[in-house]
Amino acid sequence: MAAGLRKRGRAGPATRAAGLCGQWLRRAWQERRLLLLEPRYTLLVAACLCLAEVGITFWVIHRVAYTEIDWKAYMAEVEGVINGTYDYTQLQGDTGPLVYPAGFVYIFMGLYYATDRGADIRMAQHIFAVLYLATLLLVFLIYHQTCKVPPFVFFFMCCASYRVHSIFVLRLFNDPVAMVLLFLSVNLLLAQRWSWGCCCFSLAVSVKMSVLLFAPGLLFLLLTKFGLRGALPKLGICAVLQVVLGLPFLLKNPVGYLSRSFDLGRQFLFRWTVNWRFLPEALFLHRAFHLALLTAHLTVLLLFALCRWHRTGEGILSLLKDPSKRKVPPQPLTPNQIVSTLFTSNFIGICFSRSLHYQFYVWYFHTLPYLLWATPARWLTHLLRLLVLGLIELSWNTYPSTSCSSAALHACHAVILLQLWLGPQPFPKTIPHSKKAH
């Protein structure tokens, strides 16, 4: 009996230790789940991912072959400016004429000198690697302030995207340069630095005109916060900066500069399209098709502005009034209102784009987690959202694009757009105060 008691005595502490160990493991598992699911841990997860990205990007640069597409053309275009040619119609590279605004010229002129006239490709890749990490940092700061997206999603936004790494450090396109300036602008707007935010937005437009897809959302936010009179100085900053940057070229040949750098009617090649491969080439190139897409784009933007963004109970024209003179007292714009409006505006433009080329993926890649997770819908679970992200990534990694990959991309875009329309909006509906209430 004494032996039996000793056995039970020895088993007691072991059992308690096992129980404590089990509790510790369960607590650790619960905290790990919170770390992956709670948006308040965004910065901690972001720091880990950024450290991982340093290694991944370094590995890509040194282990994956660089592919020449537009870099030499960029260098030839800016070299023409360095040699004294300010007529945009006379500037061109191996892939065609210069079609980007003046900000592109100045930035890539700096890269021209930093890379031994464009010959030091490895130096250019390292510069773009820093640009990629800066983009991630700015995007994570945006997500930290909106506090909507679970941190586990950021793994798919960073380490899992082959195409985005390729665009930054294996292709050296100008699209990433424009987008890092855009995300800097969004951070400034979130910090209520509206003048500086508009300045950076205009700088982004001066690198590539595609950033104008964010412009309808920015205009709506400016009118909401300041009214027409208060918004005009901010819009003036955008316009004046464009004039100042383009002044050397405007003085030489204003029509040539404007027609080349802001060519809205530029024709795209069917063989590079990612989103319209299932169409006959004749229809893809037809002006009526382009007009139909523009009409659909403007219609959907107007519907979102009227029914989803503007929810004060007053007419849309009330945005033109000074905020102090509106029936509904002005409320400060929240981070989610700012980000949702800008990202949705851009995404609508992507959906109805005449053509998407592979480097255009960065136009909206880093906004996709917000678009999918910021407006929760019961029918769209975490798994389905990840499936949408995966299908979009697969579509952009299919080269050359196929009818199936293009159709899958449009289906995913339709799901996201439907969720944005049906989901709860960051702009709550408010009712004007009655006169009796006043």
N, C-alpha and C positions, 0 to 999 in steps of 0.2 A: 504493500500500500504506500509505504514511504517512497519507493521507487516511482510509483505512479504519480504521487504528488510532485516529486522532483521533475518528472517529465512534463507535467502540466505547467509547473513553474517555469521550466526552461522554454516551453512553447509559448507562454504568455507574452514575454517581451518580444519574441520573434514575430508573433502575430501582430502586436502593436506596431512594431517597426514596419512590417509589411503594409499595415493599414495607413500609417503616416506616409510611407513612400507612395502608396496608391493615391492618397489625397494630394500629395505634391505633384504627381504626374498629371492628375486630373486638372489641378489648378493651372499648371503650366500649359496644358492643352487648351483650356478655356482662354487663357491670356493670349495664346498664339492665335486662336480664332479671332479674338477681339483685335489683335494686331493686324489681321488680314481684312477684317470686316468693318472696323470703326474708322470713319474718315478723319477723326481727330489724331490718328497716328500717321497721317499722310507724310509729314516731314521726316519722321523716323524711317519709314519704308523708303521714301524718296532718297534719303541719304545713302541707304544700303544699295539701292538700285543704281545711283549715280556712280558709286565706287565700282560696282560690277561693270557698268558701262565703260569706265576708263579702260579696264582690261579687255572687254569685248571689242571696243573700237580700235584699240591698239593692235589686237590680233587680226582684225579685218584688214587694217591697212597693210600689215606686214605679211599676211598669209594669202589674201585674196587679190587676184590680179586687177590692177586699175584698167578701166575701159575708157578710151578716149571717145567723147561724143561732141561736147560743145566747148570744152576748155580752150582749145586752140583758137576756135572762132572768137570766143570772148577776148582773148589776148590780142588777136589781130584787129578787132574792132577798137579796143582802147588804144592800141598802138597807133592807129590812124589819128586819133585825137591828140596823142602825144606829139605826133609829127606835124600837127598844125591844121588838121582837117576838122572844121566845125560844121560843115554841111552834112546833115544826117543822111541825105540821099547818096552821099559818096562814101559812107562808112559801111564796111561789110567784112565778113569773115568767110571761112570755108563753107559754112552751112547756109549762107545767105546774108541779107542786109541786117544792120543793127536795128532791132525792133523794141528796145527797152529804153525807158526814160533816162534822164541825165544822172540820177542817183546811182544807177547801175554803173555808169561810166566811171564816176569818181571812186566808188568802192573797189571795182575791179582794176582800176588804175593803181590803187594801193597794193592790191594783190600782185599785179604785174611787177612792181618793183620789189615786193617782198619775196618773190619766187624766181628771181633772176630772169626777168622778162618772160615769165611763164614756163621756163624750162625745168625748174625744180618742182616736179610733181609731188615728190614726197613731202616737201615743205607745205605745199598747197593742201595736201591731205591732212596734215597735222593742224593746220589753221582751221580747216573745216571740221575736224574732230572737236576742237575747242568750241566752234560754233554750235555743233550738235549738243555738247554738254551744256552750253549756255541756254540753248533752246529748252532742254529738259528742265533746267533749273527754273526758268521763267514759267514754264507750263505747270510745274509742281507748285509754285507759289500761287498760281491762279486756283488750282484745285484745293490747296490748303485753305484759301479764303472762302471758297464756295461750300466746302465741307459736305459734298454730296456723294462722291464716288468712293466705293470701298477700296482700300489700298491694294488688295490682291489683283485688281484690274491693271494696275500700273506695270506689272510684269509683262503683260501682253502689249503695253504701249511702249516698252523699252526693249528688253532683251529679245523678244520673240519676232521682231519685224525685220526680215532680211531686206525688203525693198527700201525701207527708210534709211537703213545704214548705207545701202548702196547709193542712194541719191545724194547723201551727204559726202561720204568719203571715197567712194569709188567712181562717181560721175562728176562731182564738183559743179553741180547746176547752180543757177542764181536763185532758184525758188527758196532754198533754205535761208538765204540772206534776207530775202523779203519777209519770211515768216518770223525770224527771230526779232526783227524790228516790230512786227505786228504784235507779237506776244509781249514785248516790252511796252508797247502802247497800251495794251489791255491792263497790264499791271499798274501803269500810271493812272489810268482811268479808275481802277479799283481804289487807288490811293487818293482819289479826288483831285488829282493833278490834271485837270481837263485840258488846259492849254498845252502842257507838255505832252499829254497823251495824243492830242491832235497833231502836234508837231512830229512825233514818232510815227503816227499813222501815215502822214504825208510822206515821210522818208521811206516807209515801206512801199507806198505806191510808186515812189520815184525809182525803186529798184525793179518792180514788176507790177504791171497794171492789174493783175489778177486780184490783188489785195482790195480792189474796189468792190468785190463781192461783200465785204464787211460794211461798206459805206451806208447802205440803207439802214442797217441796225444802228450805226453810229449817229446818223442824222436823227433817227427816232429818239435816241437817248438824249441828244443835245436839246432837241425841242422839248422833251419831257422835263428836263431839268431846268432849262434856261428860258424857254419860249423863243420865238423867232428873233426878237431883238437881242437877247443874250447869246443866242447861238451864232449869230452873224460874225462876231469877232473870232470865234473858234474856227468857223469855216474859212474866215479870212486868213487865218494862220496856215491852213492847209493850202489855200490857193497861192498865197504869197511865196511860200516855200518852194512850190513847184516852179513859179516864175523865176525865183532867184537861182535855183539849181540849173534850170534850163536856159538861163539868160545868154551865155555864150553862143548857144545853138540857135536860140530865137533871134538873136541879132543877125546871124548869118543867113538863115533860111527858116523863118517861122513856120511856113506851111509844111516844109519838108520835115521839120522836127515833130510837129504835132501829128502829121499823118503817119509817120513811122513809129513813134514811141507810144501813141495812143490810138492805134489802128483797131477799131472795134469790128471792122469787117474782114479781118485777116482770115484767109482760107487755110484750113488744116488738112493734112494729108490723111487719107483713109487708112493707110497701112499702119499708122501709129495710134489709132484710136483704141481706147480701152473700153469705152462705154457704149459704142454704137456699132459693134462688129456685126450684129445680126441684121443690119439694114443693108439694102443694096447701095453700092457706092454712089450711084446717080442720085438717090434720095438723100444720102448723107451730104452731098455737095450742093443740093438744091437750096436756093435762097428762101423758098417758101417754107421749107423745113426749119431753117434758121429763124425765120420770123415767127413760126408757131412756137418754137422753144422760148423765144424772148417774150412772147405774149403770155405763155404759161408761167414763166419766171415772175413777171411783174404781177400777174394775177394772184399767185400764191403769196407773194410778198405782201400785197395789199390786204389779202384775207387775214394773214397773221397780224399785220399792223392793226386792222380794224377789230378783229375778234379775239386775239390772244394776247397781244401786247398792250393795247389801249383798252383798259377796263375800268374807267373811272365813272362811267355813267353819262359823261358828256360826249359831244361829237368830237370827231378826230380833229376838227379845225380848232378846238380849244387848245391844242398844243401850240398854236401860234401865239397865244396870249402870254403875257407875263404870268409866271406861276402864282404870284400874289393876287392876281385878278381872276383866277379861275374859281368856279363854284366849289370844287373839291380842294381842300387845303393841300398844298404840295407836300409829298412825303419824300424823304431821302431815298435815293436809289440804292437798293441792296446789291451786294456782290453778285448774287444769283440773277437779279434782273439785268445787270450789265452784261454778264457773261452769256446768259441764255439768249439775249437779243442779238448780240454780236455773232455768236456761234451759229445760231439758227439762220440768221441772214446769209452767212457764208454758205451754209449747208444747202439752202434752197438754190443758191446759184450753182452749186456743184451738181445738184440733181438735174438741172435743166441746161447744163453746159453743152455747147455745140460739139465739143470733143474734149476728152480727158486723155492726156499723154502720161507716160509712166512717172515722170518727175512731178506731175501735178498732185500726186498722192499726198505730199506734205502740205498741200493747201488745207487739208481738213483732218489728216490722220490723228494729230494730237488732240483734236476736239471731239473725236468719236466717243471716248469713254463718258464725257460729260453729256453728250447728246443722248446716249443710251441709258445712263443711270440717274441723271438729274431729275427726270420726270418719271417716277416709278409707275408701272402699270401691272396689274395683277396677272395679266395674261402673258407678260414678258418676264420670265424668271431669269435668275443669274445665268443659268445654263443656256437659255435661248439667246440672251444678250451676247454671251461668249461665242455662240454659234454664228451670230450675225457678224461679230468682229472677225472670226475665222474665215468666213466666206468672203468678206471684203478683202482680207489679206490674200486669200487664195486667188481672187479675181485679179488683183494687182500684180501677183507674181506669175500669172500665166502669160508666157511670151512665146509666140505672138498671141494676142487675145483671140478668143473664139466666140462663137455665138452664145455658147453656154456660159462662159465667164462673164460676158457683157450682160446677159440676162440675169445672172445671179447677182451681179453688182446692182442693177436697177431694182431687183426684188428687195435687197437689203436696204437700199436707200428708201424704198417705199415703206418698209417696216418702220424705219427711224422717223420718217416724216409723219407717218400715221400716229406714232407714239407722241411726237411733239405736239400734234394737233389735239389728240384726245386726252393726254395726260394733264395733271394739275399744273397750272402756270405759276411762275414766280411773281407775276403781277396779279395780286388779289383784286377781285371786283369790289369797287367801292361805290357808295351811293352818295350823291350830292346832298349836302345839308339843306333842309328846307328853311324858308325865311323865318318860320315860327321858332325853329331851333336856334337861329341866330338871335 
